Amino acid sequence: MMREVIQVAAVVAALALFPGCAFADRDDGHRGNHGHDRDHDRGGSQSIQLGPRPFQLVESMENGPLKKRLLQCANGPFRRTGFSIGHRGAALQFPEHTKESYQAAARMGAGIVECDVTFTKDGDFVCRHAQNDLHTTTDILVTPLAATCIKPFTPASFDADGNLLTPASAECRTSELSLEEFRSLRGKMDAFNPAARTPEEFLGGTASWRTDLYTGRGTLMTLRESIELNERNGVRHTPELKGGDPATIAQVFGGQEQYAQKLADELRAAGVRPRDAWPQSFDVNDVLYWVRNTAYGRQAVFLIDYDADRDNILLFDIAGRQLVRREDQFRFLAELRKARVEIVAPAMPALLAVSGNRVVPSRLARDLKALGFDIITWTFERSDLRQGASGAGFYYDFDPSGAVIRKDGDMYKALDVLAKEVGILGIFSDWPATVSYYASCMNLK
């Protein structure tokens, strides 16, 4: 009994040293300040539960200073941190953009949770990664709403020897559904079986390193419902305005600017303070619109994609022209800083490189910091790293031979460089617990 009393006392003392913190409070006049926001501690009583994964990853690391530091934090305390951003919730194991996925991300200490924003035929904002992904992220093909799909299910075809000739296909859009019809669907892991002969078979295809264990409860969410859930959990918001069919956007909203304005209107109507929201878009014109016309522009995030085949970012100017040369990219990014765009979010492989046996910041990372941008990046825990970076694909393209990232625990080497040398504000993760462990250990807010 005395040992238990001592242990409880130790935990209470540790918690007093590490109070719960929220993400950057940008209303204090300082860009990048990660101050504690007492007004946003509505979810502070929710316990942070990281589960065994981050501990297993740390234990698998080779001995060294980083592993030693992370092991010292094994007994916590662990807290909510804005450095840890739930990418579509906790999509490594939970169906993305569902209530269950968002709830899991919050329990894992994510201080910000993402809703990718698209729309129904009546212009209601809902959380899906794309206007046209219902066939891979929901059960629509085995419901009566399959009749609304703009491309109905087509089974795979095979030759006489059973070799796949044409993969199974379908295309189903949120913009073909009413809000009530959308809500009737059930979320599933984002995947499909290219060899499917039936709609039921098409629903499969989940990668072996993910799971279908939680697909029985995939409650779809509207943007407003996701905001309400975040608020209850003490979590802030990063809605990404997704692109879509321009003709449909024009028909439903009147044009792209009106579409962007509606996102700001939705945030305001839900009572979201500008300092609690990071609206995002890959379309620079959306970001500039928010900066110039809304209260949510100060923390608007310009997302930048990456072309792994050419080892270059995918950057387009306001006219939609692709900028390939570094000098043109740098000039355009400098113009964005002058236009008061403060935060950019390139993909993780664009920010890192390998030098000898070390992960180091890339040239782009150095350029962005020189220009004065704050940086967010994506996406952690979205790769199968069991065999190291050489087979992990897009997110670890900075180490194509696996010279440094040799196994899954080595992901912490990349995260450490992003945090300490690139100086990112936060990182999206499909399993926020992994990032929350690191952030709590390093006292990142």
PLY file of the C-alpha trace (Angstrom):
ply
format ascii 1.0
element vertex 445
property float x
property float y
property float z
element edge 444
property int vertex1
property int vertex2
end_header
0.00 0.00 0.00
2.82 2.42 0.90
4.42 1.83 -2.53
1.10 2.69 -4.24
0.78 5.90 -2.20
4.29 6.93 -3.19
3.58 6.21 -6.86
0.38 8.29 -6.79
2.20 11.15 -5.12
4.90 11.03 -7.77
2.35 11.18 -10.56
0.56 14.14 -8.96
3.86 15.99 -8.61
4.77 15.29 -12.23
1.41 16.52 -13.45
1.94 19.77 -11.59
5.17 20.28 -13.53
3.54 19.61 -16.91
0.09 21.26 -17.10
-2.06 20.59 -20.17
-1.24 22.97 -23.02
-2.96 24.02 -26.23
-1.63 24.90 -29.65
-0.24 28.26 -30.70
-2.29 31.20 -29.46
-1.75 33.65 -32.28
-3.79 36.44 -30.78
-0.81 37.50 -28.62
0.91 39.27 -31.49
3.75 36.77 -31.82
3.83 34.35 -34.75
4.59 30.81 -33.72
4.09 31.37 -29.99
2.86 28.20 -28.32
1.29 29.76 -25.22
-1.16 28.06 -22.91
-4.78 29.06 -23.62
-6.81 28.71 -20.44
-10.04 29.50 -22.26
-9.67 26.40 -24.41
-9.18 23.81 -21.68
-12.74 22.52 -21.96
-11.46 19.02 -22.68
-8.62 19.09 -20.19
-10.17 16.39 -18.00
-10.06 13.80 -20.77
-7.25 11.36 -20.04
-4.57 10.94 -22.70
-4.17 7.28 -23.66
-1.26 6.52 -25.98
-1.50 2.74 -26.04
1.50 0.46 -26.59
2.60 1.57 -30.08
4.89 4.53 -29.27
6.58 2.54 -26.51
7.20 -0.38 -28.89
8.67 2.00 -31.49
11.02 3.64 -28.99
12.18 0.31 -27.62
13.01 -0.90 -31.15
15.37 2.02 -31.81
19.13 1.54 -31.80
20.86 2.79 -28.68
21.74 6.47 -28.80
20.93 9.87 -27.27
17.47 10.13 -28.85
16.39 6.69 -27.68
17.76 7.40 -24.21
15.80 10.64 -24.00
12.56 9.07 -25.23
12.90 6.11 -22.85
13.17 8.49 -19.93
9.63 9.64 -20.72
8.06 6.18 -20.65
6.17 6.91 -17.44
4.78 10.20 -18.74
2.98 12.37 -17.99
1.46 12.66 -21.46
-0.68 15.61 -22.44
-2.61 17.13 -25.28
-0.38 19.09 -27.65
-0.99 21.13 -30.78
2.22 19.68 -32.24
0.23 16.45 -32.70
-2.43 16.87 -35.42
-4.94 14.12 -36.13
-4.80 13.44 -39.88
-8.38 12.59 -40.79
-8.60 11.56 -37.14
-6.64 8.40 -36.38
-6.81 6.85 -39.84
-4.13 4.20 -39.33
-6.79 1.93 -37.82
-10.08 3.84 -37.70
-12.16 4.72 -40.78
-11.09 8.23 -41.68
-13.26 11.28 -41.03
-15.62 9.41 -38.74
-16.70 10.22 -35.21
-14.78 7.20 -33.97
-11.60 8.29 -35.74
-11.80 11.85 -34.40
-12.52 10.61 -30.89
-9.54 8.27 -31.01
-7.25 11.10 -32.16
-8.38 13.28 -29.26
-7.77 10.48 -26.76
-4.25 10.10 -28.17
-3.42 13.69 -27.31
-3.96 15.41 -30.65
-4.47 19.10 -29.99
-5.84 19.70 -33.48
-7.98 17.37 -35.60
-8.58 17.66 -39.35
-11.85 17.62 -41.24
-11.35 17.51 -45.00
-14.29 19.57 -46.23
-16.43 18.74 -49.24
-20.14 19.15 -49.90
-23.53 17.58 -50.57
-25.82 18.51 -53.45
-27.49 21.13 -51.23
-24.17 22.73 -50.23
-23.90 21.21 -46.76
-20.28 20.80 -45.66
-19.27 17.24 -44.75
-16.01 15.57 -43.79
-14.58 13.46 -46.61
-11.17 13.49 -48.24
-12.68 14.16 -51.66
-15.92 15.00 -53.40
-15.65 11.66 -55.19
-14.31 9.10 -52.71
-17.48 7.53 -51.29
-16.89 4.30 -53.20
-13.60 3.68 -51.35
-14.35 5.24 -47.94
-17.95 4.15 -47.30
-20.33 1.25 -47.88
-22.34 3.13 -50.55
-21.93 0.40 -53.20
-23.85 -2.11 -51.09
-26.70 0.29 -50.29
-29.59 1.61 -52.42
-27.59 4.83 -52.81
-25.31 3.00 -55.25
-27.85 4.19 -57.83
-26.55 7.77 -57.31
-22.95 6.94 -58.30
-21.89 8.80 -61.43
-19.94 5.70 -62.49
-21.61 2.51 -61.31
-19.65 -0.45 -60.07
-17.90 -2.30 -62.89
-16.41 -5.69 -62.01
-12.84 -6.63 -62.77
-12.13 -8.57 -65.95
-9.64 -11.42 -66.32
-8.05 -13.38 -69.13
-8.46 -17.13 -69.60
-5.60 -17.78 -67.18
-7.15 -15.68 -64.45
-4.79 -12.70 -64.86
-6.31 -9.30 -64.12
-6.99 -7.31 -67.29
-9.13 -4.41 -66.07
-9.47 -3.49 -62.38
-12.87 -3.06 -60.79
-14.03 0.54 -60.66
-16.74 2.97 -59.51
-17.12 6.66 -58.70
-19.55 7.99 -56.11
-19.80 11.64 -55.07
-21.00 13.44 -51.97
-22.44 16.10 -54.28
-24.99 13.59 -55.58
-26.47 13.06 -52.11
-28.63 14.99 -49.69
-27.32 15.43 -46.19
-29.67 12.77 -44.84
-28.55 10.32 -47.52
-24.92 11.04 -46.68
-25.54 10.43 -42.99
-27.08 7.04 -43.75
-23.74 5.68 -45.00
-21.10 3.95 -42.88
-17.43 4.81 -43.08
-14.80 2.17 -43.79
-11.05 2.07 -44.29
-10.05 3.91 -47.46
-9.33 1.01 -49.81
-10.77 -1.13 -52.59
-10.14 -4.55 -54.07
-9.10 -4.12 -57.74
-9.89 -7.78 -58.43
-13.46 -7.49 -57.16
-16.21 -9.24 -59.05
-18.98 -7.94 -56.79
-19.63 -4.70 -54.86
-19.16 -6.64 -51.63
-15.67 -7.70 -52.72
-14.87 -4.14 -53.81
-15.19 -2.98 -50.19
-12.03 -4.93 -49.29
-8.42 -4.21 -50.14
-7.29 -2.78 -46.79
-3.50 -2.87 -46.54
-2.05 -5.57 -44.29
-0.47 -3.00 -41.96
-3.83 -1.34 -41.33
-6.98 -3.07 -40.04
-10.70 -3.50 -40.63
-11.26 -4.17 -36.95
-13.15 -0.90 -36.36
-15.15 -0.60 -39.55
-18.34 -1.73 -37.85
-18.68 1.75 -36.36
-17.93 4.35 -38.98
-20.19 7.30 -38.15
-19.96 9.97 -40.86
-19.67 13.60 -39.79
-20.60 17.05 -41.02
-18.13 19.89 -40.55
-20.35 21.38 -37.86
-20.56 18.06 -36.00
-16.78 17.68 -36.14
-16.36 21.16 -34.67
-18.78 20.38 -31.86
-16.95 17.13 -31.09
-13.59 18.88 -31.10
-14.89 21.54 -28.75
-16.14 18.92 -26.30
-12.74 17.25 -26.43
-10.75 20.46 -25.97
-9.36 20.10 -29.49
-8.86 22.82 -32.11
-9.73 22.72 -35.80
-7.94 22.45 -39.13
-10.55 22.13 -41.90
-9.10 21.57 -45.37
-11.21 22.93 -48.22
-10.99 20.18 -50.81
-10.95 20.84 -54.53
-13.72 19.42 -56.64
-15.43 19.53 -59.98
-15.44 23.27 -60.89
-18.80 23.04 -62.64
-20.43 21.51 -59.58
-18.81 24.06 -57.26
-20.10 26.86 -59.50
-23.58 25.35 -59.57
-23.81 24.80 -55.80
-21.91 27.84 -54.46
-21.59 30.26 -57.38
-17.82 29.88 -57.73
-14.58 29.08 -55.92
-14.44 32.29 -53.89
-17.96 31.73 -52.60
-16.97 28.17 -51.72
-13.98 29.49 -49.74
-16.14 32.14 -48.08
-18.64 29.52 -46.96
-15.93 27.73 -45.01
-15.19 30.94 -43.09
-18.92 31.48 -42.60
-19.31 27.97 -41.20
-16.48 28.48 -38.72
-17.92 31.80 -37.58
-21.46 30.40 -37.28
-20.10 27.57 -35.11
-18.48 30.11 -32.80
-14.90 29.12 -33.66
-12.40 31.80 -32.72
-9.85 32.61 -35.44
-6.98 31.60 -33.15
-8.53 28.15 -32.78
-8.68 27.35 -36.51
-6.13 26.62 -39.21
-8.07 26.51 -42.53
-6.05 24.78 -45.24
-6.03 24.43 -49.01
-3.78 23.25 -51.83
-5.25 26.10 -53.89
-3.24 29.23 -53.16
-6.18 31.36 -54.22
-8.28 29.97 -51.35
-5.54 30.89 -48.89
-5.14 34.39 -50.30
-8.91 34.87 -50.21
-9.05 33.97 -46.49
-6.09 36.27 -45.76
-7.64 39.22 -47.55
-11.31 38.79 -46.71
-11.85 36.83 -43.49
-10.87 36.77 -39.85
-9.44 33.27 -40.37
-6.67 34.30 -42.75
-3.90 34.82 -40.23
-3.57 31.09 -39.62
-4.54 29.95 -43.12
-2.28 27.11 -44.27
-1.00 26.75 -47.83
-0.52 23.04 -48.52
2.27 22.09 -50.94
2.44 18.67 -52.58
5.58 16.80 -53.59
6.56 14.93 -56.76
8.61 11.93 -55.66
9.55 10.99 -59.24
11.20 14.39 -59.83
12.23 15.12 -56.23
10.53 18.49 -56.45
7.57 20.24 -54.90
4.37 20.66 -56.89
3.84 24.42 -56.75
1.31 26.38 -58.79
0.91 30.16 -58.94
-2.37 32.08 -58.77
-2.94 31.51 -62.50
-2.47 27.75 -62.12
0.96 27.69 -63.82
3.34 25.11 -62.41
6.61 26.51 -61.08
9.44 24.03 -61.54
12.67 25.99 -61.16
13.86 26.75 -57.65
14.33 30.46 -58.38
10.74 30.77 -59.64
9.43 28.87 -56.63
11.42 31.03 -54.22
10.21 34.23 -55.89
6.57 33.14 -55.70
6.86 32.05 -52.07
8.44 35.41 -51.25
5.44 37.11 -52.83
3.13 35.04 -50.64
4.98 36.19 -47.52
4.51 39.80 -48.62
0.81 39.00 -49.09
0.70 37.95 -45.39
0.58 34.20 -45.89
2.29 32.99 -42.72
2.05 29.19 -42.71
2.99 26.67 -45.39
2.64 22.90 -45.17
4.82 20.93 -47.58
4.77 17.14 -47.55
7.29 15.60 -45.17
9.68 14.26 -47.88
10.11 17.80 -49.26
11.50 19.02 -45.92
14.09 16.32 -45.28
17.22 14.87 -46.88
19.93 12.39 -45.95
23.59 13.32 -45.45
25.78 10.33 -44.67
24.14 8.57 -41.74
21.97 11.52 -40.69
18.59 12.96 -41.57
18.97 16.69 -42.25
16.72 19.59 -43.33
16.27 19.91 -47.08
17.11 22.97 -49.13
13.38 23.77 -49.32
13.15 23.70 -45.52
16.03 26.17 -45.28
14.44 28.41 -47.95
11.10 28.49 -46.15
12.68 29.41 -42.83
14.77 32.11 -44.53
11.56 33.60 -45.92
10.04 33.67 -42.44
7.31 31.06 -42.88
5.99 28.93 -40.09
5.86 25.30 -41.21
3.48 22.39 -40.67
4.01 19.06 -42.42
2.28 15.78 -43.31
1.93 12.82 -42.79
3.41 10.66 -40.03
2.32 7.03 -39.59
1.03 6.80 -43.16
3.67 4.35 -44.37
4.59 0.73 -43.76
8.06 1.16 -42.26
8.56 -2.41 -41.11
11.22 -2.86 -43.79
12.56 0.67 -43.54
12.35 3.69 -45.83
13.47 1.86 -48.99
10.08 0.17 -49.30
7.93 2.76 -47.55
7.08 4.90 -50.57
6.13 8.57 -50.83
6.58 9.90 -47.29
10.10 8.51 -46.93
11.31 9.33 -50.44
14.00 11.53 -48.86
15.81 8.28 -47.90
15.15 6.02 -50.92
17.86 3.48 -50.07
16.97 3.24 -46.40
20.39 4.49 -45.35
19.08 6.03 -42.11
15.45 4.94 -41.71
15.98 1.18 -41.52
12.98 0.15 -39.42
9.78 1.58 -38.02
11.29 2.94 -34.81
13.62 5.09 -36.88
10.66 7.32 -37.77
11.55 9.18 -34.57
14.85 10.22 -36.18
12.89 12.04 -38.88
10.49 13.57 -36.36
13.37 14.80 -34.21
14.95 16.66 -37.13
11.61 18.14 -38.17
11.01 19.40 -34.64
14.48 20.62 -33.70
16.18 21.59 -36.96
13.37 22.41 -39.37
11.37 23.89 -36.49
7.89 22.80 -37.57
4.83 23.96 -35.64
3.20 20.56 -35.87
2.76 17.41 -37.92
-0.25 15.50 -39.14
-0.29 11.86 -38.10
-2.52 8.89 -38.89
-1.79 7.69 -35.35
-1.42 10.79 -33.17
-0.19 8.83 -30.13
3.22 8.41 -31.76
3.65 12.16 -32.12
2.01 12.96 -28.78
4.59 10.76 -27.02
7.46 12.65 -28.63
5.89 16.09 -28.08
5.13 15.41 -24.43
8.65 14.07 -23.90
10.24 17.13 -25.53
7.78 19.51 -23.82
6.46 20.80 -27.15
3.22 22.71 -26.96
0 1
1 2
2 3
3 4
4 5
5 6
6 7
7 8
8 9
9 10
10 11
11 12
12 13
13 14
14 15
15 16
16 17
17 18
18 19
19 20
20 21
21 22
22 23
23 24
24 25
25 26
26 27
27 28
28 29
29 30
30 31
31 32
32 33
33 34
34 35
35 36
36 37
37 38
38 39
39 40
40 41
41 42
42 43
43 44
44 45
45 46
46 47
47 48
48 49
49 50
50 51
51 52
52 53
53 54
54 55
55 56
56 57
57 58
58 59
59 60
60 61
61 62
62 63
63 64
64 65
65 66
66 67
67 68
68 69
69 70
70 71
71 72
72 73
73 74
74 75
75 76
76 77
77 78
78 79
79 80
80 81
81 82
82 83
83 84
84 85
85 86
86 87
87 88
88 89
89 90
90 91
91 92
92 93
93 94
94 95
95 96
96 97
97 98
98 99
99 100
100 101
101 102
102 103
103 104
104 105
105 106
106 107
107 108
108 109
109 110
110 111
111 112
112 113
113 114
114 115
115 116
116 117
117 118
118 119
119 120
120 121
121 122
122 123
123 124
124 125
125 126
126 127
127 128
128 129
129 130
130 131
131 132
132 133
133 134
134 135
135 136
136 137
137 138
138 139
139 140
140 141
141 142
142 143
143 144
144 145
145 146
146 147
147 148
148 149
149 150
150 151
151 152
152 153
153 154
154 155
155 156
156 157
157 158
158 159
159 160
160 161
161 162
162 163
163 164
164 165
165 166
166 167
167 168
168 169
169 170
170 171
171 172
172 173
173 174
174 175
175 176
176 177
177 178
178 179
179 180
180 181
181 182
182 183
183 184
184 185
185 186
186 187
187 188
188 189
189 190
190 191
191 192
192 193
193 194
194 195
195 196
196 197
197 198
198 199
199 200
200 201
201 202
202 203
203 204
204 205
205 206
206 207
207 208
208 209
209 210
210 211
211 212
212 213
213 214
214 215
215 216
216 217
217 218
218 219
219 220
220 221
221 222
222 223
223 224
224 225
225 226
226 227
227 228
228 229
229 230
230 231
231 232
232 233
233 234
234 235
235 236
236 237
237 238
238 239
239 240
240 241
241 242
242 243
243 244
244 245
245 246
246 247
247 248
248 249
249 250
250 251
251 252
252 253
253 254
254 255
255 256
256 257
257 258
258 259
259 260
260 261
261 262
262 263
263 264
264 265
265 266
266 267
267 268
268 269
269 270
270 271
271 272
272 273
273 274
274 275
275 276
276 277
277 278
278 279
279 280
280 281
281 282
282 283
283 284
284 285
285 286
286 287
287 288
288 289
289 290
290 291
291 292
292 293
293 294
294 295
295 296
296 297
297 298
298 299
299 300
300 301
301 302
302 303
303 304
304 305
305 306
306 307
307 308
308 309
309 310
310 311
311 312
312 313
313 314
314 315
315 316
316 317
317 318
318 319
319 320
320 321
321 322
322 323
323 324
324 325
325 326
326 327
327 328
328 329
329 330
330 331
331 332
332 333
333 334
334 335
335 336
336 337
337 338
338 339
339 340
340 341
341 342
342 343
343 344
344 345
345 346
346 347
347 348
348 349
349 350
350 351
351 352
352 353
353 354
354 355
355 356
356 357
357 358
358 359
359 360
360 361
361 362
362 363
363 364
364 365
365 366
366 367
367 368
368 369
369 370
370 371
371 372
372 373
373 374
374 375
375 376
376 377
377 378
378 379
379 380
380 381
381 382
382 383
383 384
384 385
385 386
386 387
387 388
388 389
389 390
390 391
391 392
392 393
393 394
394 395
395 396
396 397
397 398
398 399
399 400
400 401
401 402
402 403
403 404
404 405
405 406
406 407
407 408
408 409
409 410
410 411
411 412
412 413
413 414
414 415
415 416
416 417
417 418
418 419
419 420
420 421
421 422
422 423
423 424
424 425
425 426
426 427
427 428
428 429
429 430
430 431
431 432
432 433
433 434
434 435
435 436
436 437
437 438
438 439
439 440
440 441
441 442
442 443
443 444
